Amino acid sequence: LRDLAACWKEPSWVLYVLAIPRGDGEGGRYQSPEPLDGAALEDFLVKHRDFLEGDGRHALWVASADGEGTVVYDRHNVLYAYGPLEAFEDVLTKRGLHRRPVEFPVPHTHHYHDFHDASEARLLQAFDWIYSPLREGDDD
């Protein structure tokens, strides 16, 4: 996500959507209280990488403060990118990823690992988040 966010001018907003709370956190949308510069965004992503990538209880949105782009990493491990698409595609291609149709197995499962419950708590303590309730579709 950091490499994709580097395709636009800093800073970036972070929106963490906790769809399925398992710890003491409350389901909802958690917006960073202020936009993050590149170093702060990278620090956040590195500290919480294993949890963000290894559990299906959430989605993470990173958006340019200037409206240049948005990248969403959803509960199904799918990236959605809006903005400088050619730059995004260059970054992803260099990482060995390619555009293809998204297919979800039916039925499919999400993994909510209890060993990540403490990780959820740490992430929710990362900022003085601006909280708002879940919206329809946030838990899809």
ROGUZA-309234 format. One line per field, with one value per atom (N, C-alpha, C, O): residue number from 0; residue in one letter; x, y, z. Coordinates in steps of 0.2 Angstrom, whole numbers, m for minus. Layout:
BEGIN
pos NUM / ...
code a / ...
x X / ...
y Y / ...
z Z / ...
***
This chain:
BEGIN
pos 0 / 0 / 0 / 0 / 1 / 1 / 1 / 1 / 2 / 2 / 2 / 2 / 3 / 3 / 3 / 3 / 4 / 4 / 4 / 4 / 5 / 5 / 5 / 5 / 6 / 6 / 6 / 6 / 7 / 7 / 7 / 7 / 8 / 8 / 8 / 8 / 9 / 9 / 9 / 9 / 10 / 10 / 10 / 10 / 11 / 11 / 11 / 11 / 12 / 12 / 12 / 12 / 13 / 13 / 13 / 13 / 14 / 14 / 14 / 14 / 15 / 15 / 15 / 15 / 16 / 16 / 16 / 16 / 17 / 17 / 17 / 17 / 18 / 18 / 18 / 18 / 19 / 19 / 19 / 19 / 20 / 20 / 20 / 20 / 21 / 21 / 21 / 21 / 22 / 22 / 22 / 22 / 23 / 23 / 23 / 23 / 24 / 24 / 24 / 24 / 25 / 25 / 25 / 25 / 26 / 26 / 26 / 26 / 27 / 27 / 27 / 27 / 28 / 28 / 28 / 28 / 29 / 29 / 29 / 29 / 30 / 30 / 30 / 30 / 31 / 31 / 31 / 31 / 32 / 32 / 32 / 32 / 33 / 33 / 33 / 33 / 34 / 34 / 34 / 34 / 35 / 35 / 35 / 35 / 36 / 36 / 36 / 36 / 37 / 37 / 37 / 37 / 38 / 38 / 38 / 38 / 39 / 39 / 39 / 39 / 40 / 40 / 40 / 40 / 41 / 41 / 41 / 41 / 42 / 42 / 42 / 42 / 43 / 43 / 43 / 43 / 44 / 44 / 44 / 44 / 45 / 45 / 45 / 45 / 46 / 46 / 46 / 46 / 47 / 47 / 47 / 47 / 48 / 48 / 48 / 48 / 49 / 49 / 49 / 49 / 50 / 50 / 50 / 50 / 51 / 51 / 51 / 51 / 52 / 52 / 52 / 52 / 53 / 53 / 53 / 53 / 54 / 54 / 54 / 54 / 55 / 55 / 55 / 55 / 56 / 56 / 56 / 56 / 57 / 57 / 57 / 57 / 58 / 58 / 58 / 58 / 59 / 59 / 59 / 59 / 60 / 60 / 60 / 60 / 61 / 61 / 61 / 61 / 62 / 62 / 62 / 62 / 63 / 63 / 63 / 63 / 64 / 64 / 64 / 64 / 65 / 65 / 65 / 65 / 66 / 66 / 66 / 66 / 67 / 67 / 67 / 67 / 68 / 68 / 68 / 68 / 69 / 69 / 69 / 69 / 70 / 70 / 70 / 70 / 71 / 71 / 71 / 71 / 72 / 72 / 72 / 72 / 73 / 73 / 73 / 73 / 74 / 74 / 74 / 74 / 75 / 75 / 75 / 75 / 76 / 76 / 76 / 76 / 77 / 77 / 77 / 77 / 78 / 78 / 78 / 78 / 79 / 79 / 79 / 79 / 80 / 80 / 80 / 80 / 81 / 81 / 81 / 81 / 82 / 82 / 82 / 82 / 83 / 83 / 83 / 83 / 84 / 84 / 84 / 84 / 85 / 85 / 85 / 85 / 86 / 86 / 86 / 86 / 87 / 87 / 87 / 87 / 88 / 88 / 88 / 88 / 89 / 89 / 89 / 89 / 90 / 90 / 90 / 90 / 91 / 91 / 91 / 91 / 92 / 92 / 92 / 92 / 93 / 93 / 93 / 93 / 94 / 94 / 94 / 94 / 95 / 95 / 95 / 95 / 96 / 96 / 96 / 96 / 97 / 97 / 97 / 97 / 98 / 98 / 98 / 98 / 99 / 99 / 99 / 99 / 100 / 100 / 100 / 100 / 101 / 101 / 101 / 101 / 102 / 102 / 102 / 102 / 103 / 103 / 103 / 103 / 104 / 104 / 104 / 104 / 105 / 105 / 105 / 105 / 106 / 106 / 106 / 106 / 107 / 107 / 107 / 107 / 108 / 108 / 108 / 108 / 109 / 109 / 109 / 109 / 110 / 110 / 110 / 110 / 111 / 111 / 111 / 111 / 112 / 112 / 112 / 112 / 113 / 113 / 113 / 113 / 114 / 114 / 114 / 114 / 115 / 115 / 115 / 115 / 116 / 116 / 116 / 116 / 117 / 117 / 117 / 117 / 118 / 118 / 118 / 118 / 119 / 119 / 119 / 119 / 120 / 120 / 120 / 120 / 121 / 121 / 121 / 121 / 122 / 122 / 122 / 122 / 123 / 123 / 123 / 123 / 124 / 124 / 124 / 124 / 125 / 125 / 125 / 125 / 126 / 126 / 126 / 126 / 127 / 127 / 127 / 127 / 128 / 128 / 128 / 128 / 129 / 129 / 129 / 129 / 130 / 130 / 130 / 130 / 131 / 131 / 131 / 131 / 132 / 132 / 132 / 132 / 133 / 133 / 133 / 133 / 134 / 134 / 134 / 134 / 135 / 135 / 135 / 135 / 136 / 136 / 136 / 136 / 137 / 137 / 137 / 137 / 138 / 138 / 138 / 138 / 139 / 139 / 139 / 139
code l / l / l / l / r / r / r / r / d / d / d / d / l / l / l / l / a / a / a / a / a / a / a / a / c / c / c / c / w / w / w / w / k / k / k / k / e / e / e / e / p / p / p / p / s / s / s / s / w / w / w / w / v / v / v / v / l / l / l / l / y / y / y / y / v / v / v / v / l / l / l / l / a / a / a / a / i / i / i / i / p / p / p / p / r / r / r / r / g / g / g / g / d / d / d / d / g / g / g / g / e / e / e / e / g / g / g / g / g / g / g / g / r / r / r / r / y / y / y / y / q / q / q / q / s / s / s / s / p / p / p / p / e / e / e / e / p / p / p / p / l / l / l / l / d / d / d / d / g / g / g / g / a / a / a / a / a / a / a / a / l / l / l / l / e / e / e / e / d / d / d / d / f / f / f / f / l / l / l / l / v / v / v / v / k / k / k / k / h / h / h / h / r / r / r / r / d / d / d / d / f / f / f / f / l / l / l / l / e / e / e / e / g / g / g / g / d / d / d / d / g / g / g / g / r / r / r / r / h / h / h / h / a / a / a / a / l / l / l / l / w / w / w / w / v / v / v / v / a / a / a / a / s / s / s / s / a / a / a / a / d / d / d / d / g / g / g / g / e / e / e / e / g / g / g / g / t / t / t / t / v / v / v / v / v / v / v / v / y / y / y / y / d / d / d / d / r / r / r / r / h / h / h / h / n / n / n / n / v / v / v / v / l / l / l / l / y / y / y / y / a / a / a / a / y / y / y / y / g / g / g / g / p / p / p / p / l / l / l / l / e / e / e / e / a / a / a / a / f / f / f / f / e / e / e / e / d / d / d / d / v / v / v / v / l / l / l / l / t / t / t / t / k / k / k / k / r / r / r / r / g / g / g / g / l / l / l / l / h / h / h / h / r / r / r / r / r / r / r / r / p / p / p / p / v / v / v / v / e / e / e / e / f / f / f / f / p / p / p / p / v / v / v / v / p / p / p / p / h / h / h / h / t / t / t / t / h / h / h / h / h / h / h / h / y / y / y / y / h / h / h / h / d / d / d / d / f / f / f / f / h / h / h / h / d / d / d / d / a / a / a / a / s / s / s / s / e / e / e / e / a / a / a / a / r / r / r / r / l / l / l / l / l / l / l / l / q / q / q / q / a / a / a / a / f / f / f / f / d / d / d / d / w / w / w / w / i / i / i / i / y / y / y / y / s / s / s / s / p / p / p / p / l / l / l / l / r / r / r / r / e / e / e / e / g / g / g / g / d / d / d / d / d / d / d / d / d / d / d / d
x 4 / 0 / 4 / 3 / 10 / 14 / 17 / 17 / 19 / 21 / 16 / 18 / 10 / 5 / 3 / 2 / 3 / 2 / 8 / 7 / 14 / 19 / 18 / 22 / 13 / 11 / 7 / 6 / 6 / 3 / 7 / 11 / 5 / 8 / 6 / 0 / 11 / 9 / 5 / 5 / 1 / 0 / m6 / m9 / m7 / m13 / m17 / m14 / m23 / m28 / m28 / m27 / m29 / m30 / m37 / m39 / m41 / m47 / m47 / m46 / m48 / m48 / m55 / m58 / m58 / m65 / m65 / m63 / m67 / m67 / m74 / m79 / m75 / m81 / m83 / m89 / m79 / m80 / m75 / m70 / m77 / m73 / m73 / m78 / m67 / m66 / m63 / m63 / m60 / m57 / m61 / m68 / m58 / m62 / m65 / m68 / m62 / m64 / m71 / m74 / m74 / m81 / m80 / m76 / m85 / m85 / m87 / m91 / m83 / m85 / m79 / m75 / m79 / m74 / m70 / m72 / m63 / m59 / m54 / m50 / m55 / m51 / m45 / m46 / m40 / m34 / m36 / m39 / m34 / m36 / m33 / m35 / m28 / m24 / m21 / m20 / m20 / m16 / m9 / m6 / m7 / 0 / 5 / 3 / 11 / 16 / 18 / 17 / 23 / 25 / 28 / 27 / 32 / 36 / 31 / 31 / 26 / 21 / 17 / 15 / 15 / 11 / 15 / 12 / 21 / 25 / 26 / 25 / 27 / 28 / 21 / 22 / 15 / 9 / 8 / 6 / 10 / 9 / 14 / 12 / 20 / 25 / 23 / 23 / 21 / 19 / 13 / 13 / 8 / 2 / 1 / m4 / 7 / 7 / 4 / m1 / 7 / 5 / m3 / m6 / m5 / m12 / m17 / m22 / m15 / m19 / m19 / m24 / m14 / m13 / m16 / m18 / m16 / m17 / m24 / m25 / m28 / m35 / m40 / m39 / m46 / m51 / m57 / m62 / m55 / m60 / m61 / m65 / m57 / m56 / m55 / m53 / m55 / m53 / m49 / m50 / m44 / m40 / m40 / m39 / m42 / m42 / m36 / m35 / m32 / m27 / m29 / m30 / m30 / m32 / m28 / m26 / m26 / m23 / m27 / m33 / m24 / m27 / m29 / m34 / m26 / m28 / m33 / m34 / m35 / m40 / m37 / m40 / m30 / m27 / m28 / m28 / m29 / m30 / m33 / m32 / m35 / m37 / m35 / m36 / m33 / m31 / m35 / m34 / m39 / m42 / m40 / m39 / m38 / m36 / m42 / m43 / m46 / m52 / m51 / m46 / m57 / m57 / m55 / m54 / m56 / m55 / m47 / m46 / m43 / m36 / m36 / m32 / m41 / m41 / m40 / m42 / m36 / m34 / m39 / m40 / m41 / m45 / m41 / m39 / m40 / m36 / m40 / m42 / m40 / m43 / m38 / m35 / m37 / m33 / m28 / m30 / m21 / m16 / m15 / m10 / m20 / m20 / m14 / m11 / m11 / m5 / 1 / 5 / 1 / 7 / 6 / 10 / m1 / m2 / 0 / 3 / m2 / m1 / 7 / 9 / 11 / 18 / 21 / 25 / 18 / 21 / 19 / 23 / 13 / 10 / 14 / 16 / 15 / 18 / 25 / 28 / 29 / 36 / 36 / 41 / 30 / 30 / 28 / 26 / 27 / 25 / 17 / 15 / 13 / 6 / 3 / 6 / m3 / m5 / m13 / m16 / m16 / m23 / m26 / m24 / m32 / m36 / m42 / m43 / m47 / m54 / m54 / m50 / m58 / m58 / m63 / m69 / m61 / m66 / m66 / m61 / m72 / m72 / m75 / m81 / m72 / m75 / m82 / m83 / m87 / m93 / m95 / m94 / m96 / m95 / m88 / m83 / m87 / m80 / m80 / m85 / m74 / m73 / m69 / m64 / m69 / m65 / m61 / m64 / m55 / m51 / m51 / m48 / m53 / m53 / m49 / m52 / m42 / m38 / m38 / m36 / m39 / m39 / m32 / m32 / m27 / m20 / m19 / m15 / m24 / m24 / m28 / m28 / m31 / m36 / m32 / m34 / m26 / m21 / m19 / m18 / m18 / m16 / m21 / m20 / m27 / m33 / m33 / m33 / m32 / m31 / m25 / m26 / m20 / m14 / m15 / m14 / m18 / m20 / m25 / m24 / m30 / m35 / m32 / m35 / m26 / m22 / m17 / m14 / m16 / m11 / m12 / m7 / m18 / m20 / m26 / m29 / m27 / m34 / m39 / m41 / m41 / m45 / m51 / m54 / m54 / m61 / m65 / m65 / m70 / m74 / m81 / m84 / m83 / m90 / m93 / m89 / m99 / m102 / m101 / m100 / m102 / m101 / m107 / m112 / m106 / m111 / m113 / m110 / m119 / m122 / m116 / m114 / m115 / m110 / m103 / m99 / m102 / m95 / m93 / m87 / m98 / m96 / m97 / m96 / m97 / m98 / m91 / m90
y m6 / 0 / 6 / 11 / 6 / 12 / 14 / 19 / 9 / 10 / 13 / 17 / 11 / 13 / 21 / 25 / 22 / 29 / 33 / 39 / 31 / 35 / 37 / 42 / 35 / 37 / 44 / 47 / 46 / 53 / 57 / 55 / 63 / 68 / 67 / 66 / 67 / 66 / 72 / 78 / 72 / 66 / 62 / 63 / 57 / 52 / 51 / 51 / 51 / 49 / 41 / 38 / 39 / 31 / 30 / 34 / 26 / 24 / 16 / 12 / 14 / 7 / 5 / 8 / 0 / m2 / m9 / m14 / m9 / m15 / m18 / m15 / m23 / m25 / m31 / m31 / m35 / m40 / m39 / m42 / m36 / m35 / m41 / m45 / m43 / m49 / m48 / m52 / m42 / m40 / m35 / m36 / m30 / m25 / m20 / m15 / m20 / m14 / m15 / m20 / m9 / m9 / m8 / m5 / m12 / m12 / m5 / m1 / m3 / 4 / 6 / 2 / 13 / 16 / 20 / 24 / 19 / 23 / 27 / 24 / 34 / 38 / 41 / 43 / 41 / 44 / 52 / 55 / 54 / 61 / 67 / 72 / 65 / 69 / 65 / 60 / 68 / 65 / 63 / 67 / 58 / 55 / 57 / 56 / 59 / 59 / 52 / 47 / 52 / 45 / 41 / 35 / 44 / 40 / 38 / 32 / 42 / 40 / 34 / 29 / 35 / 29 / 23 / 18 / 23 / 17 / 14 / 8 / 18 / 16 / 12 / 6 / 15 / 12 / 5 / 0 / 5 / m1 / m7 / m12 / m5 / m10 / m13 / m19 / m8 / m11 / m16 / m20 / m15 / m18 / m23 / m26 / m24 / m28 / m35 / m37 / m39 / m46 / m46 / m50 / m42 / m42 / m40 / m43 / m34 / m32 / m37 / m38 / m41 / m45 / m52 / m56 / m54 / m61 / m62 / m67 / m57 / m58 / m55 / m50 / m57 / m55 / m51 / m50 / m48 / m44 / m37 / m33 / m35 / m27 / m26 / m30 / m20 / m17 / m11 / m7 / m9 / m3 / 1 / m1 / 8 / 13 / 18 / 20 / 19 / 24 / 29 / 27 / 35 / 40 / 47 / 49 / 49 / 56 / 61 / 62 / 65 / 71 / 76 / 80 / 76 / 80 / 77 / 80 / 71 / 68 / 65 / 63 / 64 / 61 / 54 / 51 / 50 / 43 / 40 / 43 / 34 / 30 / 22 / 20 / 19 / 12 / 9 / 11 / 3 / m1 / m8 / m11 / m10 / m17 / m20 / m19 / m25 / m27 / m33 / m36 / m36 / m42 / m48 / m53 / m48 / m53 / m53 / m57 / m49 / m48 / m46 / m48 / m41 / m39 / m31 / m28 / m29 / m22 / m18 / m21 / m13 / m8 / m2 / 1 / 1 / 7 / 12 / 10 / 18 / 23 / 29 / 31 / 32 / 37 / 36 / 35 / 37 / 36 / 29 / 26 / 26 / 19 / 16 / 11 / 20 / 18 / 17 / 13 / 22 / 22 / 16 / 13 / 15 / 9 / 3 / m2 / 2 / m4 / m5 / m11 / 0 / m1 / m3 / m8 / m1 / m3 / m10 / m14 / m12 / m19 / m24 / m29 / m22 / m26 / m27 / m33 / m22 / m23 / m28 / m31 / m29 / m33 / m40 / m44 / m41 / m48 / m49 / m55 / m44 / m44 / m42 / m38 / m45 / m44 / m43 / m46 / m39 / m38 / m44 / m47 / m46 / m52 / m51 / m48 / m55 / m55 / m57 / m62 / m54 / m57 / m62 / m61 / m68 / m73 / m75 / m77 / m75 / m77 / m84 / m85 / m89 / m95 / m95 / m91 / m99 / m99 / m106 / m111 / m108 / m103 / m101 / m105 / m96 / m94 / m93 / m92 / m92 / m91 / m85 / m84 / m82 / m77 / m80 / m83 / m78 / m81 / m75 / m70 / m76 / m72 / m76 / m79 / m74 / m78 / m75 / m69 / m79 / m76 / m74 / m69 / m76 / m74 / m66 / m63 / m64 / m57 / m52 / m46 / m55 / m51 / m45 / m39 / m47 / m42 / m37 / m31 / m39 / m35 / m30 / m24 / m32 / m27 / m22 / m16 / m23 / m18 / m14 / m8 / m16 / m12 / m7 / m1 / m9 / m5 / 0 / 6 / m1 / 4 / 9 / 14 / 7 / 12 / 16 / 20 / 15 / 18 / 26 / 30 / 28 / 35 / 36 / 32 / 43 / 45 / 45 / 51 / 39 / 39 / 43 / 44 / 45 / 48 / 42 / 39 / 41 / 35 / 37 / 42 / 32 / 33 / 26 / 21 / 25 / 18 / 15 / 18 / 8 / 5 / 7 / 9 / 7 / 8 / 2 / m3 / 2 / m3 / m6 / m2 / m12 / m15 / m16 / m19 / m12 / m13 / m20 / m21 / m24 / m31 / m36 / m42 / m33 / m38 / m41 / m45
z 0 / 0 / 0 / m3 / 4 / 4 / m3 / m5 / m7 / m14 / m18 / m22 / m17 / m21 / m19 / m23 / m12 / m10 / m12 / m12 / m14 / m16 / m23 / m25 / m26 / m33 / m33 / m38 / m27 / m26 / m21 / m18 / m21 / m17 / m10 / m8 / m5 / 2 / 4 / 1 / 10 / 14 / 12 / 7 / 17 / 15 / 21 / 27 / 20 / 26 / 26 / 21 / 32 / 33 / 36 / 41 / 33 / 36 / 37 / 33 / 44 / 46 / 47 / 51 / 43 / 44 / 48 / 45 / 54 / 58 / 57 / 61 / 53 / 52 / 57 / 59 / 59 / 64 / 70 / 70 / 75 / 81 / 85 / 85 / 87 / 91 / 98 / 102 / 98 / 105 / 108 / 108 / 111 / 115 / 111 / 113 / 104 / 100 / 98 / 98 / 95 / 93 / 85 / 82 / 82 / 75 / 73 / 76 / 67 / 65 / 60 / 58 / 59 / 54 / 58 / 62 / 58 / 62 / 57 / 53 / 57 / 52 / 56 / 62 / 53 / 56 / 58 / 54 / 63 / 65 / 61 / 61 / 57 / 53 / 47 / 48 / 41 / 36 / 38 / 42 / 36 / 38 / 32 / 26 / 34 / 29 / 27 / 30 / 22 / 20 / 25 / 25 / 29 / 35 / 40 / 42 / 42 / 47 / 44 / 47 / 37 / 34 / 34 / 36 / 32 / 32 / 39 / 39 / 44 / 50 / 53 / 55 / 51 / 53 / 49 / 52 / 43 / 39 / 41 / 41 / 43 / 45 / 51 / 52 / 56 / 63 / 63 / 67 / 58 / 58 / 52 / 51 / 49 / 43 / 44 / 40 / 48 / 49 / 51 / 48 / 55 / 57 / 51 / 49 / 47 / 41 / 36 / 33 / 35 / 29 / 32 / 27 / 38 / 40 / 43 / 46 / 43 / 47 / 42 / 39 / 43 / 38 / 42 / 39 / 47 / 51 / 49 / 51 / 44 / 42 / 35 / 31 / 33 / 27 / 29 / 34 / 25 / 26 / 19 / 14 / 20 / 15 / 16 / 22 / 11 / 11 / 5 / m1 / 7 / 2 / 2 / 7 / m4 / m4 / m1 / m2 / 3 / 6 / 0 / 2 / m5 / m11 / m16 / m21 / m14 / m19 / m25 / m30 / m25 / m31 / m32 / m37 / m26 / m27 / m20 / m15 / m21 / m15 / m17 / m22 / m12 / m12 / m6 / m1 / m8 / m3 / m3 / m8 / 3 / 4 / 8 / 14 / 5 / 8 / 12 / 12 / 15 / 19 / 15 / 18 / 8 / 4 / 1 / m3 / 4 / 1 / m6 / m10 / m8 / m14 / m14 / m9 / m19 / m19 / m24 / m30 / m22 / m26 / m27 / m22 / m33 / m34 / m38 / m43 / m36 / m39 / m40 / m35 / m46 / m46 / m52 / m57 / m51 / m56 / m58 / m56 / m62 / m63 / m66 / m65 / m71 / m75 / m70 / m70 / m65 / m60 / m55 / m54 / m53 / m49 / m52 / m49 / m59 / m62 / m63 / m63 / m64 / m65 / m58 / m58 / m52 / m46 / m45 / m43 / m46 / m45 / m50 / m48 / m56 / m61 / m59 / m59 / m56 / m54 / m48 / m46 / m44 / m38 / m41 / m36 / m47 / m49 / m50 / m51 / m48 / m49 / m55 / m59 / m57 / m64 / m63 / m59 / m67 / m68 / m70 / m75 / m66 / m68 / m65 / m60 / m68 / m65 / m57 / m56 / m53 / m46 / m46 / m48 / m43 / m42 / m35 / m32 / m32 / m25 / m25 / m28 / m21 / m21 / m17 / m13 / m19 / m16 / m14 / m18 / m8 / m2 / m1 / m3 / 3 / 5 / 12 / 15 / 15 / 23 / 24 / 19 / 30 / 32 / 38 / 42 / 39 / 45 / 50 / 49 / 56 / 61 / 67 / 71 / 67 / 71 / 78 / 79 / 83 / 90 / 92 / 96 / 89 / 91 / 88 / 90 / 84 / 82 / 86 / 84 / 91 / 95 / 98 / 99 / 100 / 103 / 98 / 100 / 92 / 87 / 85 / 84 / 85 / 84 / 90 / 88 / 96 / 101 / 100 / 101 / 98 / 97 / 91 / 91 / 86 / 80 / 82 / 80 / 86 / 88 / 93 / 94 / 96 / 100 / 96 / 99 / 90 / 86 / 85 / 85 / 85 / 84 / 89 / 92 / 89 / 93 / 87 / 85 / 85 / 79 / 79 / 85 / 74 / 73 / 71 / 66 / 76 / 75 / 72 / 74 / 68 / 65 / 65 / 64 / 65 / 65 / 58 / 53 / 57 / 51 / 47 / 49 / 40 / 35 / 32 / 32 / 29 / 25 / 20 / 16 / 20 / 15 / 18 / 15 / 24 / 27 / 29 / 29 / 30 / 33 / 27 / 28 / 21 / 15 / 13 / 9
***
